[in-house]
Amino acid sequence: MMKRREFVGSVAGAAALAWTGLGADPRPRGGAAVASLLVPMDDAQTNHLKAYGLAYAAVARGGHTEWLLNYRGGSFLVPDEPAVRRAATLAGVAVESPSDADVVAIRGTIEQNNMDAIPLEKAPRVAIYSPPFAAPWDDAVTMALQYAEIPFTRVWDPEVLGGRLTDFDWLHLHHEDFTGQYSKFYLLYSGAQWLRDMMQENQAAARQLGVPTVPALKKAVARRIRSYVEGGGFLFAMCTATETLELALAAHDVDIAAAYADGTPMDPDADAKLDWSQAMGCHDAHLVIEPAVAAFSDIDGHQVNNPGRRQPLGAFELFNFSAKIDPVPAMLVQCHRQVIPDFYGITSSFTRRTLKNADIVLAEEPGAPWVKYIHGDLGRGTWTYLGGHDPEDPQHQVYNPPTDLSLHQTSPGYRLILNNVLFPAARKRELKT
């Protein structure tokens, strides 16, 4: 398994060291120095979210692009080409035109401070795990990718169990309930047509794939996702998908889904039967076994759907990592704000007690018994969890209208999502088949 401090040296061998050195000359062999545009990501930037799409497109075209960690909010150096300038103008992205001397000065600043310049080599192939039926609420990652104009492919249970995940470098999990309980929405929305459609689609998928129940189907999907990460995939999940993926992985040999149709309670001994060695980021959580309570376990610190246990929203703080020693977590927290207002989701946060020792906490609410943003390694890949549903809709509810990101172009919370999309570009890896 690659250690984080070995990351830079593995990006492109000796070439990576040249790019990060003082006064490095971005010069093709036998050619003149390549002019660069600086895409600032501090408060000088007018559209942070579109800036990620600009950087992604530059990488996809094969132009030399660098991520300047901890330099002006995590800025980018992209090729100074007409296509890039035109795209920046159309997207409303602020760019600057540094001279060769300015670039040398930037590299000197980076060399002498807690900063680094990471080459972005390969545009990641992006997949979103999302059901084919349209839910009546939005998915923040889908909206972020669409707004930033970063291409992606939708996959669901048939594609996952059919082995399609190896076609992709990066996978996001839609706010899915991997326990197979439909997020316990039947408690409040039992008559809603969208819920009936959701249940029918999941049941049909289970029959099509030869799996006896929806909970059994979701556990099989969870295991494939874990294998994807072990083989070198990058996983990012938010909201319900984080907690319920962990529970589904731990529940390898036990049914943790209450039979809500007839009120049958969950096995009261289910806690003792969970195998936490199979989970990625959590351990020793206690299940919510009451079918009438729309919560899953004590992994979530806020318990927004557990009556009497709703915790008030505060703010969370990003950790400041060493860009040269820990470039992966440093990439994941690049932002122009260190303190970000919190936001709810069915799973809003992760209790410290349930975190595995190897987990890296990326953001926390100081003094609280929970954290907001965590990351870890598994095999050749990584997983990252961000609690909450929508960074710009703190009290998000079913039937709320989708967030209009054109009104939140500088959103620090949405930047965390897009950091996750872009960081796989920093190194090339082949997935195991």
N, C-alpha and C positions, 0 to 999 in steps of 0.2 A: 504494500500500500504506500502511495506517495505521501510523504510528510509535507506539510504546508511550507516549511522553510526550504524544501527542495523544488518548489513550484517554479520559481523563476529560471533556475538552471535547466529545467526540462522543457521550457516553452519552445525554444528553438536551438538548443545546444549553445555553442559558443556565440552564435549570432545574437541571442537574447542578451548576453552580457554586454555586447557592443552597443545595443540600442539603449541600455540603461546607464551607460557611462557618461561622464562629464564631456560635453562637447561632441557627442557621437554624431557621425556624419551619415545621414540617411541617403546614401548615394548608391544607385545601382552599379554593378560592376562595369567599369569602363564608361560610365555616364556622368552627367552633371548632378549636383545635389538636387533633390526633389523638394520643391517648395511646399510648405504646409500651411493649412489654416488652423487656427486655434479655435476650438468650440468651448468657450468658457462655461463652467457649470456652477459658478457662484451666483451672486445676485445680479451680475451683468447679463445673465442669460434671460431671454424673453420667453422661451418655450423649452423648458428642460425635457419634457416628455418627447417632443418631436426630435430633440437632439439625439436621443438614443436611436431613433430610426435613421437619422442621417449617418451616424457612426456605423450602424449595422449595414446600411447600403454601401458605404465605402469599403467595408471589409468584404462584402459579397462581390464587389467589382474587382477585388484583388489589389486595391491600393493599400499602401503602407499606412496603417492606422495604429495609434498608440493611446492607451488609457493612462492618464497622468494621475496616479493615485495620490490623494490628499493635496493635490495642487489645485487651488481655486475650485474646491468642491468636487474634484474628480473630473477634470476637463479632458478633452480629447484633442489629439493632433490628427488631422485628416489631410489627404492630398489636396493641394490647391489646384483644382480642376474646374473647368466651366460647368460640368454636370453637378458637381458638389455645390458650387456657388448658386447655381440656379435652384437646386433642391432646397438649400437653406433659405433663399429668398421666398420661395413658394410656401415653405413651412413656417416662416416667421422665426427661424432659429438665428440667434445672434452669432456671428463669427468674426474673428479678428485675423489680420494679415501680418503676422510677425516677420521681421527681417531675419536673415541668417544669423545675425548677431543676437537678435532677440531669442531665437531658438537655443543658441548656445547658452545664453544667460538663464533661460528656463531650465535647461539641463543641469546647469551649475546649482541653481536653487534646489532642484530635486535631489541632486547628489549630496548636498550638505544638510538636508532636513529629513524628517520622517515622511518621505515621499518616494515614489518610484514610477518608472515609465514601463508599462507592460504592452508589448506588441499584441495586437489582435489579429490572428492569422486566418481563422476560418469561420464564416458565418454559420452559427449552429442551426441544425434542422430542428424545428420547433413543433411540438405536438401538444394539444390540449385534450385531456381526457374529459369528455363532455357528452351527455346523452343526446341522442338525435332529436328528442322532443324539446320544444322551447319551454323553459321555465318562466314563471311570471316575474322573475327578478333577474338581475344582471350578475355577471361574473367579472370581478375587477380586472383579472389578468387578461381575459378576452378583450375587454374594452381598452386596456392599455396597449395591447398589441395592435389592435385595429387603429387606434388613434396615432400610434407611432409609425404605423405602416410597416410593421414587421410581419412577414408571412408566416402562417402556421397551418397545420393540418389537424382536423378533429379526429380523435379516435375514441372508441368506446369498448365495451366488453368483448365483442367478437374480434376486434383488431388486437386487443391485448392478449387474449387467449390464443389467437392465431399467430402470435410471434411477430407482430408488426412493430413492436417498440424498438427493435434493433435498427429500424430505419431512421431513428431520430436521436439527436444528441441531448435534447432537453425536453422534459415532460412536466407540464403543469396539471395538477388535479383540480378539476372543477369542484365546487363545494358539495362533494358526494358523501353519502353516509355508507361507509364500507362495512357497517354492521348489518346492513340490509333492513333497517327499520324506517327508511324513508324520513330520516331526521325526526321521527315521531310527529310529523306534521298532521297525522290523522287525529291527534288530540284536539286540534283547533280547526282543521280544514277538511274534515271527513266528507263533507258534501261537495267539495270543490272539484270541478271537472279536471283541472290540471293535475290534481293529486291522483284521481282515478286513472288518468292517462299515464302518469308516471309509474304507478303500480302495474298496470297492464303491460307497459313496455318492458319493465324489468322482468316480470314473470314470463313474458314471451321470449326474452333473451335467454333466460335460464332454460326453458324448454328447448330452444334452438340449439343450445350448447350442451345439452344432455346433463344438466346439473339439477338436482332435485328441488332446491329452494333458492330464493334470492339471497338469503344470508350465506349459503354455501357458495353461490356464484361470486359474491363480493369477496369472500375469503380467498377463493382461487385467484381472482384478479389481483388482490393485495399481494399474494405470494409472487405473482409474475412481476409486479412492479418492484418488489424487493429484489428479485433476480436481475431486473433491468439495471438497478442501481449498482448491485454487486459487479455487474459486467462492465461498468464504466459510464453509466448514464447519469445525467444531472436531473434531480427531482426537485420541484418546488411545489409546495402546497399551502393553501390558506384555509382558514375557517374550519368547517366540519371535517374536511378531508384529512386534516392533520391528526386529530385525536382518534377518529374512527379507523384510520389506516393502522395506527399503532394497536388499537384494540383488536382489529381483525387479524393482524399478524400474530398477536399473542394468543388468540383464541383458536389455535390450530386444531385442537381436539375437543372443543367445547362450544356449545351453542349459546351465544350471548344475546340473541335477539328474542325479546319477549313476544309471545304469540298474541299480538294485540287484537286480532280478529275475534278471539273468544275470551280474551282477558287472562289467558294462562300466564302466570308470572315466570320470570326468568329463574333458572336454577340458582337457589340461594348460595350454593357452594361454588359458583362460577369463578369467583375471585381466586380461590385456591387452585383452580385448574388451569389458570392462564400461564403460558410459557413465555416469559418476558425476554428470553434469550433470542427469540425470533423478531422482536420489535426493534426498530431502528433507533429511536430517540428517547423512549420512555420506559419506565419500569415501576412495578409495585403499585399500580393505580388501583383504586377501588371502584367497582362498577356501580352505576345507579340502576338497581334492579327493578324499581317500581315502573310498570308500564305506563302509569298515568303521569309520570314526570318526564318532561321533554329535555332531559340531559342524559349524558352517556357515562361519565366517570368524573373523578376528581382531578384528572389531568388539566381540565379547564379551570382556571382560577376564578373567573368572574361568574360562572354559573347563571347566565342571564335567563335561562328557561327553567331554572329550579326555584320554585316559589320561596320567597323570603331570603334568598341568598344572592340577589343581584348586587354586585359591587359597583361603586361609582367609577366613572371614567376619570382618569388622571392624564398623565403624559408619560411617554417613555423616552429614554435617552439611549442614543447609539454609542457603542463603545468605540474608542479610538485605537485601532490596531496599528502595529508596525507594518508599514507598506513593504519594507524590504524583507522582513522575516516572516510575516503572516499575510501574504498578498491576497489569498482567497477571502478570508473574512474582511480584509480591508476593502476589497472590491464590493462586497455585499453591503457595506454600510456607507458607500460614497454618497454624500448628500450636502446640500447647502444649509441644512438645519441639523443641529445636534439633538435638539429636543422636539418631539413630534406629538401632537395631540393624539390620545388613544381613540380607538374605535371598536365598537362591539361586533361580535359575530356569534354564531351558536357556540363556537369555540373561540374565545377572545384572547386567551393567554395560556401559559403552561406553568403549572405549579412547580416550584423549585424542587420540592420533595420527590417528584416523579421523574426528574431528569436523570439520564444516565451520566456517569462521571466523565465520559469522553465528549459529551456535548459541548459545543462552543456557544455561549450566550452572546448574541450580537446586539441585543437591546433589552433593557429592563426598565421597570418602574422602580426607582430607588426606594428601598425600604419595604416594598411589597413582597408578599410570599409567592409572587408569580413573575415570569419574564414574558416578553412579547415576541422575540425573534430568535430562533436557534438554528444551528447548523451542525452537520457531522459528516464523517466519512464512513463508507461501507464498501468493502472490497476495493474496486477500482473507481467507484463513483462517489457522489455526494448527494445528500438530501438537505433541504432547507425548509423550515416551517415558519410562517408568519401568521400570528393570530389575528382574528378579526375578518370582517367581510369586505368593507369598502372604506379606504382611508379618507374619503371625502364625504361620507354619509355615516356619521358615528352611530346613529340610532337606527340603522337600516332595518326595514321591515318588509315582509312579503307585501307585494303590490305597490311598493314605492317605485317611482319612475327611475329609469337608469340615470346614473350620474353623467352629466355632460362635461367631458374632459376639456372641451374648449374653454370652459369657465375655470379650469383648474390646471392651467398649463405649467405651473411651477410647483405642483404638488410634491412635497417631500415624501409623503407616504407612497405615492405611486412611483416615485423614483426607486424606492427599495425593490418594488416588483421588477422594474426594468433593469436594475443592476443584475438581478438573477438571470434574466434573459441573455444579457450580453457577456457575462463572465465566462461561459464555456468557449467563447471565441478565443480565449487566451491560450489555449493549447489544443493540439490535435490528439485525439485518442480514438482508437477503433474499439467498438463494442465487441464483446465475446459473442459468438453465435451458439 
